[in-house]
Amino acid sequence: MRRSIIIILSAFLMLAYTADAMARSESTRQERRLIMKGNKQYVDRKFVEAASSYTQALSENPASAEARYNLALSQLRQVTNPADTTPKAKNLIGNAVKNFEDVASRAKDKPGIASKANYNLGNLEFNRKDYAKAIGYYKQALRINPDDDAARKNLRIAQKQLQNQDKNKNDKQKQDQDKQKQDQDKQKQQNQQNQQNQQNEDKQQPKDKEISQQTASRILQAVDNKEAQTRAKVNRATKGDKSTGNGRSRKRW
């Protein structure tokens, strides 16, 4: 589908340079000369030189829709790789978009060229995979020129691509939700297992405590017994001392 978009665009580019379009131009003679010079350079694939000629034409007549439209085309053709993201490529595409938007806004005064500008803006958004914006531009092109079959064809393609994009997005969201639910269920099961293990440990814990308490009681009892024995010895020793008069005997003469 993308290839069909590029082919349609390439075929359309050459239509902008007809003698009829030049005849309808209200620019000055110098402007027309510069536009024709730029057109020849464009056909010869000298896109940088063509852009320079169209820029000069705009200096003669800043309101020239033809010069601005052709300048946008020559700027786009300088980007040979649509996937190019270098600063130079971004700048060229950005300037081309601004020039197309300027021309597209002149639907009342220049309906023919405004329709073509909207068409090309649609193609740019299509290649960026922003199908919603592309659809908007194609529809605007058809509002201005209902007979634009290329815009109508690309509109149908963009609408189909948007449906697929939405479907893929919904499918991915569903997959993410399913995975999240699976993870939650797995975590829940793990928590339940941990809780069950803890309960089993708790059931065994009282026996351990009871044994520990019994052992402690025996130890305490043994200590008490020993202390009782010690006190008994002390008491016996004390009684013995009292019976002997503090341990000293008296003899009578």
C-alpha positions in Angstrom: 0.0 0.0 0.0 2.8 2.4 0.8 4.3 1.8 -2.7 1.0 2.8 -4.2 1.0 6.1 -2.3 4.5 6.9 -3.5 3.6 6.1 -7.1 0.6 8.3 -7.0 2.6 11.1 -5.5 5.3 10.8 -8.1 2.8 10.9 -10.9 1.1 13.9 -9.4 4.3 15.9 -9.0 4.6 16.5 -12.7 1.1 17.8 -13.0 2.0 21.0 -11.1 4.1 22.3 -13.9 1.7 22.6 -16.8 1.7 25.6 -19.1 -1.9 26.2 -18.1 -1.0 26.7 -14.5 1.7 29.2 -15.5 -0.8 31.1 -17.8 -3.1 31.6 -14.8 -0.4 33.0 -12.6 -0.8 36.6 -11.6 2.9 37.1 -10.9 5.3 39.4 -12.5 7.3 38.5 -15.6 10.5 38.0 -13.4 8.6 35.7 -11.1 7.3 33.7 -14.0 10.8 33.4 -15.5 12.2 32.2 -12.2 9.4 29.7 -11.8 10.0 28.3 -15.3 13.7 28.1 -14.5 12.9 26.2 -11.3 10.6 23.9 -13.2 13.3 23.0 -15.7 15.7 22.3 -12.9 13.2 20.2 -11.1 12.6 18.1 -14.2 16.4 17.6 -14.5 16.3 16.4 -10.8 18.4 19.4 -9.7 16.2 19.9 -6.6 18.5 22.2 -4.7 18.9 24.6 -7.6 15.1 24.4 -8.2 14.4 25.3 -4.6 16.7 28.3 -5.0 14.9 29.5 -8.1 11.5 29.2 -6.4 12.8 31.1 -3.4 13.9 33.9 -5.7 10.5 33.9 -7.3 8.9 34.3 -3.9 11.2 37.3 -3.2 9.6 38.8 -6.3 6.1 37.9 -5.2 5.7 36.5 -1.7 2.0 35.7 -2.4 2.8 33.4 -5.3 1.1 30.1 -4.5 2.7 28.4 -7.5 6.2 29.3 -6.4 5.5 28.3 -2.8 3.9 25.0 -3.8 6.8 24.1 -6.2 9.3 25.1 -3.5 7.6 22.6 -1.1 7.9 19.8 -3.7 11.6 20.5 -4.4 12.3 20.5 -0.6 10.6 17.1 -0.3 12.6 15.6 -3.2 15.8 16.6 -1.5 15.0 13.9 1.1 15.8 10.8 -0.7 15.1 8.4 2.2 11.7 8.8 3.9 13.2 7.3 7.0 15.9 9.9 7.2 15.8 11.6 10.6 18.9 13.8 10.3 18.5 17.5 11.3 18.8 18.5 7.6 16.0 16.1 6.5 13.8 17.2 9.4 14.3 20.8 8.5 13.5 20.2 4.8 10.4 18.3 5.5 9.3 20.8 8.2 9.7 23.7 5.7 7.9 21.8 3.0 4.9 21.2 5.4 4.7 24.9 6.2 4.7 25.8 2.6 2.0 23.2 1.7 -0.1 24.5 4.6 0.2 28.0 3.4 -1.0 27.0 0.0 -3.7 24.7 1.4 -5.2 27.7 3.3 -5.9 29.5 0.0 -8.8 27.3 -1.1 -11.0 30.3 -1.9 -8.5 32.1 -4.1 -6.5 29.1 -5.5 -8.8 26.0 -5.2 -6.9 23.9 -7.7 -3.5 24.2 -6.1 -4.9 24.2 -2.6 -6.5 20.8 -3.2 -3.1 19.5 -4.4 -1.4 20.9 -1.3 -3.9 19.1 0.9 -3.3 15.9 -1.1 0.4 16.1 -0.5 0.0 16.9 3.2 -2.1 13.7 3.4 0.6 11.7 1.7 3.2 13.0 4.2 1.0 12.0 7.2 0.3 8.7 5.6 4.0 7.9 5.3 4.4 8.9 9.0 1.6 6.4 9.7 -0.6 9.1 11.2 -3.6 7.9 9.3 -6.1 10.0 11.1 -4.4 13.2 10.0 -3.9 11.8 6.5 -7.7 11.1 6.3 -8.4 14.7 7.3 -6.2 16.2 4.5 -7.6 13.8 1.9 -11.1 14.8 2.8 -10.2 18.5 2.6 -8.7 17.9 -0.8 -12.0 16.3 -1.9 -14.0 19.1 -0.5 -12.1 21.5 -2.7 -12.0 19.2 -5.7 -14.6 16.4 -5.5 -13.2 15.0 -8.8 -9.8 14.2 -7.3 -9.7 10.4 -7.8 -6.2 10.1 -6.4 -7.2 11.7 -3.1 -10.3 9.5 -3.0 -8.3 6.4 -3.6 -5.7 7.3 -0.9 -8.5 8.2 1.5 -9.9 4.7 1.2 -6.4 3.2 1.8 -5.8 5.5 4.8 -9.1 4.6 6.3 -8.3 0.9 5.9 -4.9 1.4 7.5 -6.4 3.3 10.4 -8.9 0.4 11.0 -6.0 -2.1 11.1 -4.0 0.2 13.3 -6.8 0.5 15.8 -7.4 -3.2 15.7 -3.7 -3.9 16.3 -3.8 -1.4 19.1 -6.8 -3.0 20.7 -5.3 -6.4 20.3 -2.1 -5.3 22.0 -4.1 -3.7 24.8 -6.0 -6.9 25.3 -2.8 -8.9 25.3 -1.3 -6.5 27.9 -4.5 -6.8 30.0 -4.5 -10.6 29.8 -0.8 -10.7 30.7 -1.4 -8.4 33.6 -4.3 -10.6 34.8 -2.1 -13.7 34.5 0.6 -12.0 36.5 -2.0 -10.9 39.1 -3.4 -14.5 39.3 0.1 -15.9 39.6 0.9 -13.5 42.4 -2.4 -14.3 44.1 -1.6 -18.0 44.0 1.8 -17.3 45.4 0.4 -15.3 48.2 -2.1 -18.0 49.0 0.6 -20.6 49.0 2.8 -18.4 51.3 -0.2 -17.9 53.6 -0.9 -21.6 53.7 2.7 -22.4 54.5 2.6 -19.8 57.3 -0.5 -21.3 58.7 1.1 -24.8 58.7 4.1 -23.3 60.6 1.8 -21.6 63.1 0.1 -25.0 63.8 3.4 -26.5 64.7 4.7 -23.6 66.7 2.7 -24.2 69.9 4.4 -27.6 70.4 7.8 -26.0 70.1 6.8 -23.4 72.7 5.4 -26.1 75.0 8.7 -28.0 74.9 10.7 -24.9 75.5 8.5 -24.0 78.5 8.8 -27.5 80.0 12.6 -27.4 79.6 12.7 -24.0 81.2 10.5 -25.3 84.1 12.9 -28.2 84.7 15.9 -25.9 84.7 14.2 -23.5 87.1 13.2 -26.4 89.4 16.7 -27.7 89.4 18.0 -24.2 90.4 15.4 -23.9 93.1 16.3 -27.4 94.5 20.0 -26.5 94.5 19.3 -23.2 96.3 17.1 -25.1 98.8 19.9 -27.5 99.5 22.4 -24.7 100.0 20.1 -22.9 102.4 19.6 -26.2 104.4 23.4 -26.6 104.7 23.7 -23.0 105.9 21.0 -23.5 108.4 22.6 -26.6 109.9 25.9 -24.9 110.1 24.4 -22.0 112.0 22.7 -24.3 114.5 25.9 -26.1 115.2 27.7 -22.9 116.0 25.0 -21.9 118.6 25.1 -25.2 120.4 28.9 -25.0 121.1 28.8 -21.4 122.3 30.2 -19.9 119.3 32.6 -22.7 118.9 34.5 -22.3 122.3 34.3 -24.7 125.3 34.7 -23.8 129.0 36.5 -26.1 131.5 35.8 -25.9 135.3 38.6 -26.3 137.8 
